[in-house]
Amino acid sequence: MTDTGEQVRAAGTATEERAKSSGPDWQPLQPQTLVDHAIEAIIAGAAAGLILPGDRIVEVDLARKLGVSRVPVREALRLLESQGVVVSEPYKGIKLRPVTNERVSDLIEARIALEASAVARAVAAGRNRGAHLDELRAAVAEMELMAARGSAYGVAVADTAFHRALCRLGGNSVTFDLWETLAPQCTIIFGLATFGKPMAGVVEEHVDLLAAFEAGDIAVITRTLDEHITVMNHAMDYETIVAQRRRERDMP
């Protein structure tokens, strides 16, 4: 059976391999440092449920599993702490930030404020039609592909790409930058969500949101966005999902 280190590395490089083999819609990859790879691998492992919220992350063990020195892992963890992905506690070390239902609710409130503002600006500027939708369509297509493969991390990355593109179309750099600070945490939560509902359902929600956005009726867009972000997430018990995943993962 593949060990955890190999699974984390595989999850962390999946997006890179897909981008290399995809068509001309994808932008060329930028060179990545070992720190970048370590960050991606940690988020990939968390989104795929290999590392679970509340798990302790031991620097030397993670470096060994990823096949790198402790230096890039240490820097990756420092950056992830600044993004709220991991937390450092005195005498307890570094842990993946716990995901509680209250924490998810707080993230939902912030996301709704940012994304509702972005879609309203995008529609007002006419950026909800034609080529403006290419990035959103590509994200949905990727999400559908990853769902067919049963890849929690793949679905989570595509989900993040969709909402990143939506915020970018708003044209407000401050709103976009604020959303980006939440993106790593969102990717992890998107991945965990796939353990609580069918991946096909996640894809369908984004298909509906894209259709509403293209139609341009602000009232319908707002309602669909709220259904997707607020209602669907509040219907899920993330604490139970994490506990169940931990039991499954730790079974002998």
C-alpha positions, 0 to 999 in steps of 0.5 A: 500500500502507498505510504502517506508521504508518497500520497502527499507528494502525489497529491501535491504534484497532481495539478502540475502534471495536469497543467502540463498535459492540458490544452492551450487554455492553461497558462504556462507553469511558473518555476516553483521553489522547494518552499512552494512545493512544500506548501502545495503538498501540505495543502494537498494532504489536508484537502485529501484528508491525509492530514486532518485538522488538529493533527500535529505536523512534525517538521522533521517527519514531514521533511523526510516524507517529502524528500527535502531538508527541514529548511523549506518545510520550516519556511512553508509552515511559517508562511502557512501559519501567516495564512491561518492554515496551521497554528503554533502552540507553546509546548505543543508544536505546530498543528493543522488548524482545527476545522469547527462548524463555527470556524466554517461559518465565519469563513462563509460570512467573509466569503459571501461579503467578498464574492457578492461584491465581486459578482455585482461589480462584474455584471455591472461592467459586463464581465459576465459574458463571452471570453470573460467566462473562459476561466470559469468554464475551464474550472468547471470542466476540471472539477468535473474531470476530477470528480469523475476520478474521485480526487478530493484534492483535484475537486478542491483545487478546481473549486478554488480556481472557480471562485478565484476567477469569480472574484477577479472578474469583479475588478477590485484588487482589494477584494481579490487580495482579501479573498486570496488570503482565505484561499488556502483555508478554503481549498482544505474545506472544499476537499473535506466537503467532498467527504460529506456529499457527492462530488457530482453535487459539487460540480452541479452547484458550480454549473448552476452558479455559472449559468446564473452569473452569465444570465446577469440577474443580480437577484438570481445570482445573489440567491444562487451564490448564497445557496451554494456558499451559505446554505449548503455549507451550513447543512454539513457537519464538518466536525463529524466529517473530520472525526469520521475521516480520522477513524477511517484513516487510523483503522489498523 
